C-alpha cells in the first residue's frame, strides 16, 4: 500500500496533468513559464521527484502538443525549451527515447523549413538536435537518416542570424565526429553550401570543411571548383577561410588541379572582363567607370593565395613555375582596372624573384630596367607608380620561365638563392617526359651571348 505522502504526491500530479489537459493556449503558456523557471538544469531523478515518478506523462503531453501546433508557431519557443529540460537532463536517456519514438527528430527538422516560424524558435530546434546528436552515434545516424544534413544545411544558408548560424555549425560539427557511416554525407553537404549567398554561412562552412576534410581523408571532385569560386567574395573573413582550406587541400590528390586553377584565375577570360563596362559607356565622350567585378576580386585573391602557398612550401612554388605562374602574375600586375589585383600579384611575384634567379632574369628583361627598379624598391606600391603604357607591357608579357631550352641542357644546374634551399635545383618536365634544366635565357639569347 502507498503511504499518505505518496498518495498526496500522486494526487498533485494528477491535478497538474488535469489542469494542463483542460487549459487553453494562454493557460498552457503560463504553465510552461513556471515549469521552465522551476526546473531548469535539473537532473532526471530530480524531475521524477518533482512529478512523483510521472515526469514521462508530462513529457508525452508536451510532445503531443508540439506535433499539433508546430506549424503555427504558437508558444513554440516555450514548448521547445520545456522539452529541452527533459532531453538535456543528466541521465535522461529514457526521455530521449520517448521523444524519438513519437517522431521528435522529424518534427524538429520540419520546423527548420517552415517560413512562418520565427528564427528564435528554429534556433531552439537546432539546440535540441544538438542534444540528440551529442547523445551518441546511433542518434547522429538517426538524424542523418531523416535527411537531417540537407535540412540543416539549407537552414544555415537561409538563416539571417549569425548566432543561429553558429549553432548550426556546432550541430554539423557534431554530426561529423563519431559518425563514420554518414561523415561523407556531411562533407558533401558542406561543399554544397559554398555557393550560397550568405557570407557567414560560407565562412562557417569553410571552417567546418577543414575539419571534415581531415576526418574523411579523401577529396570530392567538386571541391576545387567550389572553393575557387568562393574567392570571388568581397568579404575578407570568407576569403581568409577559403585560403586556409586551400592550404590544407594541397596535401591531397587535388593539389595539381588546385594550383592550375589558381594560376588560371590570374588571367580572367575575355568573356568575364567584357562585362566591366556596359555598352552605354563605350562612347569615348562618357567618363569610363571602373567596377569591382567578382572576377577581379577572384584574381586578387588567387594572387594572394599563390603567395601564401609558395611561401609555405618550396615544392609548391616549383610546381607553380611549371604552370607559368610568373607570366600570369605579370599579366595580373597590368590589370589597371583593379588595384588590389596589381598589388597582390606584385607582392607574390616579389617572392618568386627573390627565391629563383631564373625568375629574376626573366622579370627584369620583361619589365625593362626602369620599371624593374621601381618594382624592387617597393613591390606593394608599384601599382601606384606605373603608367598605362607600362601596364599594357605587363599585361601583354610573353614570359615563359618553364620553357624547354632544348637539348642538351646547358650546365650548370640553376640553384635557388641562398638559405636552406641553396642546393635545390629547379627542373622542367618536358613534353617528351625527359628532364631539362630551366635556363636564365631562352635559346636564341644564349646563342647571341656566345
C-alpha positions as CSV (number, residue, x, y, z in Angstrom):
1,X,0.0,0.0,0.0
2,X,1.1,3.5,-0.7
3,X,1.7,5.9,2.1
4,X,-0.3,9.0,2.7
5,X,2.6,11.1,1.5
6,X,2.8,9.2,-1.8
7,X,-0.9,9.4,-2.3
8,X,-0.8,13.1,-1.9
9,X,2.1,13.4,-4.4
10,X,0.2,11.3,-6.9
11,X,-2.9,13.4,-6.4
12,X,-0.9,16.6,-7.1
13,X,0.5,15.0,-10.3
14,X,-3.0,14.1,-11.5
15,X,-4.3,17.5,-10.6
16,X,-1.4,19.1,-12.6
17,X,-2.0,16.9,-15.6
18,X,-5.7,17.6,-15.5
19,X,-5.1,21.4,-15.4
20,X,-2.8,21.0,-18.4
21,X,-5.4,18.9,-20.3
22,X,-8.2,21.4,-19.6
23,X,-6.1,24.6,-20.2
24,X,-6.2,26.8,-23.3
25,X,-3.2,28.3,-25.1
26,X,-2.8,31.2,-22.6
27,X,-3.0,29.0,-19.5
28,X,-0.6,26.4,-21.0
29,X,1.8,29.2,-21.7
30,X,1.8,30.2,-18.0
31,X,2.2,26.5,-17.0
32,X,5.3,26.3,-19.3
33,X,6.7,29.6,-17.9
34,X,6.5,28.1,-14.3
35,X,7.9,24.8,-15.4
36,X,11.0,26.4,-17.1
37,X,11.6,28.7,-14.2
38,X,11.5,26.0,-11.5
39,X,13.1,23.0,-13.4
40,X,15.9,24.5,-15.5
41,X,19.1,22.4,-15.1
42,X,17.5,19.6,-13.0
43,X,18.7,16.0,-13.4
44,X,16.4,13.1,-14.4
45,X,16.0,11.9,-10.8
46,X,15.1,15.4,-9.7
47,X,12.5,15.7,-12.4
48,X,11.0,12.4,-11.4
49,X,10.8,13.5,-7.8
50,X,9.1,16.7,-8.9
51,X,6.5,14.8,-10.8
52,X,6.1,11.9,-8.4
53,X,7.8,9.4,-10.8
54,X,5.4,10.5,-13.6
55,X,7.6,13.0,-15.5
56,X,7.2,11.0,-18.7
57,X,3.4,11.7,-18.5
58,X,4.1,15.4,-18.8
59,X,6.7,14.9,-21.5
60,X,4.2,12.9,-23.5
61,X,1.8,15.8,-23.4
62,X,4.5,18.2,-24.4
63,X,5.5,16.2,-27.4
64,X,1.8,15.6,-28.4
65,X,1.1,19.3,-28.3
66,X,4.3,20.0,-30.2
67,X,3.2,17.9,-33.1
68,X,-0.2,19.6,-33.1
69,X,0.9,23.2,-33.1
70,X,4.5,23.4,-34.5
71,X,3.2,24.6,-37.9
72,X,1.5,27.6,-36.3
73,X,4.4,28.7,-34.1
74,X,2.1,29.4,-31.1
75,X,4.1,29.0,-27.8
76,X,6.7,27.1,-29.8
77,X,9.7,28.6,-28.0
78,X,8.5,27.8,-24.5
79,X,7.4,24.3,-25.6
80,X,10.8,23.5,-27.1
81,X,12.6,24.9,-24.1
82,X,10.5,22.7,-21.8
83,X,11.2,19.6,-23.9
84,X,14.9,20.6,-23.8
85,X,14.8,20.5,-20.0
86,X,13.9,16.8,-20.2
87,X,16.3,15.9,-23.0
88,X,19.3,17.7,-21.6
89,X,18.8,16.4,-18.0
90,X,21.6,14.2,-16.6
91,X,20.6,10.5,-17.1
92,X,17.9,11.5,-19.5
93,X,18.2,8.6,-21.9
94,X,14.7,7.4,-21.1
95,X,13.2,10.8,-22.0
96,X,15.3,10.9,-25.2
97,X,14.0,7.6,-26.4
98,X,10.4,8.6,-25.6
99,X,10.8,11.8,-27.6
100,X,12.3,10.0,-30.6
101,X,9.7,7.2,-30.6
102,X,7.0,9.8,-31.4
103,X,8.9,11.3,-34.3
104,X,10.6,14.1,-32.5
105,X,13.6,14.3,-34.8
106,X,11.4,14.7,-37.9
107,X,9.3,17.4,-36.2
108,X,12.4,19.4,-35.3
109,X,13.8,19.1,-38.8
110,X,10.4,20.2,-40.3
111,X,10.4,23.3,-38.1
112,X,13.6,24.4,-39.8
113,X,12.0,24.5,-43.2
114,X,8.8,26.4,-42.2
115,X,8.8,30.1,-43.3
116,X,6.2,31.3,-40.8
117,X,8.3,30.1,-37.8
118,X,10.4,32.7,-36.0
119,X,14.2,32.5,-36.2
120,X,14.4,32.2,-32.4
121,X,12.1,29.1,-32.4
122,X,14.3,27.5,-35.1
123,X,17.4,28.1,-33.0
124,X,15.7,26.2,-30.2
125,X,15.0,23.4,-32.6
126,X,18.7,23.3,-33.6
127,X,19.7,23.2,-29.9
128,X,17.5,20.2,-29.3
129,X,19.1,18.5,-32.3
130,X,22.5,19.2,-30.8
131,X,21.4,17.5,-27.6
132,X,20.2,14.5,-29.6
133,X,23.4,14.3,-31.7
134,X,25.7,14.6,-28.7
135,X,24.0,11.6,-27.1
136,X,25.8,9.1,-29.3
137,X,26.5,7.6,-32.7
138,X,23.1,6.0,-33.2
139,X,21.4,9.3,-32.6
140,X,23.6,11.0,-35.1
141,X,22.8,8.3,-37.6
142,X,19.1,8.8,-36.9
143,X,19.3,12.5,-37.7
144,X,21.2,11.8,-41.0
145,X,18.8,9.0,-42.0
146,X,16.0,11.6,-41.6
147,X,17.6,13.8,-44.3
148,X,18.8,16.0,-41.5
149,X,22.0,17.1,-43.2
150,X,20.1,18.6,-46.1
151,X,17.6,20.3,-43.8
152,X,20.2,21.7,-41.5
153,X,22.4,22.9,-44.4
154,X,19.6,24.6,-46.2
155,X,18.6,26.4,-42.9
156,X,22.2,27.5,-42.4
157,X,22.2,29.1,-45.9
158,X,18.9,30.9,-45.3
159,X,19.3,32.0,-41.7
160,X,19.6,35.7,-41.0
161,X,21.0,35.4,-37.5
162,X,24.8,34.9,-37.1
163,X,24.2,33.5,-33.6
164,X,21.8,30.9,-35.0
165,X,24.2,30.0,-37.8
166,X,26.9,29.3,-35.3
167,X,24.6,26.9,-33.5
168,X,24.0,25.2,-36.8
169,X,27.8,24.9,-37.3
170,X,28.1,23.3,-33.9
171,X,25.4,20.7,-34.9
172,X,27.2,19.9,-38.2
173,X,30.5,19.6,-36.4
174,X,28.9,17.1,-34.0
175,X,27.5,15.1,-36.9
176,X,31.0,14.9,-38.4
177,X,32.6,13.3,-35.3
178,X,32.0,9.7,-34.3
179,X,29.7,9.2,-37.3
180,X,31.6,7.1,-39.9
181,X,28.5,5.9,-41.7
182,X,27.4,9.4,-42.6
183,X,30.5,11.6,-42.3
184,X,30.8,11.7,-46.1
185,X,27.2,13.0,-46.3
186,X,28.0,15.8,-44.0
187,X,31.2,16.6,-46.0
188,X,29.3,16.8,-49.3
189,X,26.6,18.9,-47.6
190,X,29.3,21.4,-46.6
191,X,30.7,21.6,-50.1
192,X,27.2,22.2,-51.4
193,X,26.9,25.2,-49.1
194,X,29.9,27.1,-50.5
195,X,28.0,28.8,-53.4
196,X,25.3,30.1,-51.1
197,X,24.6,33.8,-50.8
198,X,25.2,34.2,-47.1
199,X,28.8,35.2,-46.3
200,X,28.5,34.0,-42.7
201,X,27.3,30.6,-43.9
202,X,30.2,30.4,-46.3
203,X,32.7,31.3,-43.6
204,X,31.3,28.7,-41.2
205,X,31.1,26.0,-43.9
206,X,34.7,26.6,-44.9
207,X,35.8,26.3,-41.2
208,X,33.9,23.1,-40.8
209,X,35.1,21.7,-44.1
210,X,38.7,21.8,-42.8
211,X,37.7,19.5,-40.0
212,X,35.6,17.4,-42.3
213,X,38.5,17.0,-44.8
214,X,40.8,15.7,-42.1
215,X,38.2,13.2,-40.9
216,X,37.1,12.0,-44.4
217,X,40.7,11.8,-45.7
218,X,39.7,11.9,-49.4
219,X,38.6,14.7,-51.5
220,X,35.4,15.2,-53.5
221,X,35.9,16.1,-57.2
222,X,33.8,19.2,-56.9
223,X,35.6,20.8,-54.0
224,X,38.3,22.5,-56.2
225,X,35.8,24.4,-58.3
226,X,33.6,25.3,-55.4
227,X,36.5,26.7,-53.3
228,X,38.0,28.7,-56.1
229,X,34.6,30.3,-56.8
230,X,34.4,31.4,-53.2
231,X,37.4,33.6,-53.9
232,X,35.1,35.9,-55.7
233,X,33.8,37.1,-52.4
234,X,34.3,40.7,-51.2
235,X,34.2,39.6,-47.6
236,X,37.8,39.2,-46.3
237,X,36.8,36.8,-43.5
238,X,35.4,34.4,-46.1
239,X,38.5,34.8,-48.3
240,X,40.7,34.0,-45.3
241,X,38.9,30.8,-44.6
242,X,39.0,29.8,-48.2
243,X,42.7,30.3,-48.4
244,X,43.2,28.3,-45.2
245,X,41.2,25.4,-46.7
246,X,43.3,25.7,-49.9
247,X,46.4,25.3,-47.8
248,X,45.0,22.0,-46.5
249,X,43.9,20.8,-49.9
250,X,47.3,21.0,-51.5
251,X,48.2,18.0,-49.3
252,X,45.7,15.8,-51.1
253,X,45.3,14.4,-54.6
254,X,43.6,17.6,-55.9
255,X,46.9,19.6,-55.5
256,X,47.7,19.9,-59.2
257,X,44.2,20.8,-60.2
258,X,44.0,23.4,-57.4
259,X,47.3,25.0,-58.4
260,X,46.4,25.0,-62.1
261,X,43.1,26.6,-61.2
262,X,44.7,29.3,-59.1
263,X,47.1,30.3,-61.9
264,X,44.3,30.3,-64.5
265,X,42.4,32.8,-62.3
266,X,45.2,35.3,-62.7
267,X,44.2,36.0,-66.3
268,X,40.4,36.3,-66.5
269,X,38.7,35.3,-69.7
270,X,37.6,38.0,-72.2
271,X,34.0,36.9,-71.6
272,X,34.3,37.8,-68.0
273,X,36.2,41.1,-68.3
274,X,34.0,42.3,-71.1
275,X,31.3,42.7,-68.5
276,X,33.3,45.5,-66.9
277,X,31.7,48.3,-69.0
278,X,28.0,48.4,-70.1
279,X,27.6,49.4,-73.8
280,X,26.2,52.8,-72.8
281,X,29.7,53.7,-71.5
282,X,31.5,52.7,-74.7
283,X,31.2,56.3,-76.0
284,X,34.6,57.9,-75.7
285,X,32.9,61.1,-74.6
286,X,31.5,59.5,-71.5
287,X,33.9,59.1,-68.5
288,X,34.9,55.5,-68.1
289,X,33.9,53.9,-64.8
290,X,35.7,51.0,-63.0
291,X,33.9,48.3,-61.1
292,X,35.0,45.6,-58.7
293,X,33.9,42.7,-60.7
294,X,33.7,39.4,-58.9
295,X,36.3,38.0,-61.4
296,X,38.8,40.7,-60.3
297,X,38.2,40.0,-56.7
298,X,38.9,36.4,-57.5
299,X,42.0,37.4,-59.4
300,X,43.4,39.3,-56.4
301,X,42.5,36.5,-54.0
302,X,44.2,33.9,-56.3
303,X,47.4,36.0,-56.4
304,X,47.3,36.3,-52.6
305,X,46.7,32.5,-52.2
306,X,49.6,31.7,-54.6
307,X,51.9,33.8,-52.5
308,X,50.7,32.1,-49.3
309,X,51.3,28.6,-50.8
310,X,54.6,29.5,-52.3
311,X,56.0,30.9,-49.1
312,X,54.9,27.9,-47.1
313,X,56.2,25.2,-49.4
314,X,59.1,25.4,-51.8
315,X,57.9,22.3,-53.7
316,X,54.6,24.1,-54.3
317,X,56.4,27.1,-55.6
318,X,58.4,25.0,-58.1
319,X,55.2,23.3,-59.3
320,X,53.6,26.7,-60.0
321,X,56.6,27.8,-62.1
322,X,55.8,24.9,-64.4
323,X,52.3,26.3,-64.7
324,X,53.7,29.7,-66.0
325,X,52.8,31.5,-62.8
326,X,55.3,34.3,-63.5
327,X,53.7,35.1,-66.8
328,X,50.3,35.2,-65.2
329,X,51.4,37.3,-62.2
330,X,52.9,39.9,-64.6
331,X,49.6,39.9,-66.6
332,X,47.7,40.5,-63.4
333,X,50.0,43.3,-62.5
334,X,48.9,45.0,-65.7
335,X,45.2,45.0,-64.7
336,X,44.7,48.7,-64.2
337,X,41.0,48.1,-63.6
338,X,41.7,46.6,-60.2
339,X,44.5,47.9,-58.0
340,X,44.3,45.1,-55.5
341,X,45.0,42.5,-58.2
342,X,48.0,44.5,-59.2
343,X,49.2,44.8,-55.6
344,X,48.7,41.1,-54.6
345,X,50.3,39.9,-57.9
346,X,53.3,42.2,-57.4
347,X,53.9,41.1,-53.8
348,X,53.7,37.4,-54.8
349,X,56.0,37.9,-57.8
350,X,58.4,39.6,-55.5
351,X,58.8,36.4,-53.6
352,X,59.5,34.4,-56.7
353,X,62.1,36.9,-57.9
354,X,63.8,36.8,-54.5
355,X,64.0,33.0,-54.4
356,X,64.5,32.0,-58.1
357,X,67.4,33.6,-60.0
358,X,65.8,32.4,-63.3
359,X,62.6,34.3,-62.4
360,X,64.6,37.5,-61.6
361,X,66.2,37.5,-65.0
362,X,63.0,36.9,-67.0
363,X,61.2,39.6,-65.0
364,X,64.0,42.1,-65.4
365,X,64.0,41.6,-69.2
366,X,60.2,41.7,-69.4
367,X,59.8,44.9,-67.3
368,X,62.8,46.9,-68.5
369,X,65.3,48.3,-66.2
370,X,63.4,51.4,-65.1
371,X,60.2,49.6,-64.2
372,X,62.2,46.7,-62.6
373,X,63.9,49.1,-60.3
374,X,60.6,50.6,-59.2
375,X,59.4,47.0,-58.6
376,X,62.4,46.3,-56.4
377,X,62.1,49.5,-54.4
378,X,58.6,48.7,-53.2
379,X,56.6,45.9,-54.9
380,X,53.5,46.7,-52.9
381,X,53.2,50.3,-54.1
382,X,54.2,49.6,-57.7
383,X,50.6,49.8,-59.0
384,X,50.5,53.5,-58.0
385,X,53.6,54.4,-60.0
386,X,53.2,52.7,-63.3
387,X,51.5,54.4,-66.3
388,X,49.1,52.9,-68.8
389,X,51.9,52.0,-71.3
390,X,53.8,50.1,-68.6
391,X,50.6,48.4,-67.5
392,X,50.0,47.3,-71.1
393,X,53.5,45.9,-71.3
394,X,52.9,43.8,-68.2
395,X,49.6,42.6,-69.4
396,X,51.0,41.5,-72.8
397,X,54.2,39.9,-71.5
398,X,55.5,36.7,-73.1
399,X,57.5,35.4,-70.2
400,X,57.8,31.6,-70.1
401,X,60.1,30.6,-67.3
402,X,59.3,26.9,-67.8
403,X,60.1,26.9,-71.5
404,X,62.3,24.0,-72.5
405,X,65.7,25.3,-73.6
406,X,66.3,22.4,-75.9
407,X,68.8,19.5,-75.8
408,X,71.3,19.2,-74.4
409,X,70.6,21.5,-71.4
410,X,73.4,23.9,-70.6
411,X,75.3,23.3,-67.4
412,X,75.5,24.1,-64.6
413,X,72.1,23.5,-62.9
414,X,70.5,26.6,-61.6
415,X,70.1,26.9,-57.9
416,X,67.8,28.8,-55.6
417,X,69.1,31.8,-53.9
418,X,70.9,31.2,-50.6
419,X,69.4,29.8,-47.5
420,X,68.5,26.2,-46.7
421,X,67.2,25.7,-50.2
422,X,70.5,26.6,-52.0
423,X,71.2,23.0,-53.1
424,X,67.8,22.5,-54.7
425,X,67.8,22.6,-58.5
426,X,64.7,23.5,-60.4
427,X,63.8,21.1,-63.3
428,X,61.4,21.1,-66.2
429,X,59.2,18.1,-67.0
430,X,59.3,18.4,-70.8
431,X,56.6,17.1,-73.2
432,X,58.7,14.0,-74.0
433,X,59.0,13.3,-70.3
434,X,62.7,14.0,-70.3
435,X,64.1,16.3,-67.6
436,X,65.8,19.5,-68.8
437,X,67.2,22.4,-66.8
438,X,65.4,25.7,-66.8
439,X,67.8,28.4,-68.1
440,X,68.2,32.1,-67.5
441,X,67.8,32.8,-71.1
442,X,65.9,31.4,-74.0
443,X,67.8,29.6,-76.6
444,X,68.2,32.5,-79.0
445,X,69.5,34.7,-76.3
446,X,72.2,32.2,-75.4
447,X,73.3,31.9,-78.9
448,X,73.6,35.7,-79.1
449,X,75.8,35.7,-76.0
450,X,78.1,33.0,-77.4
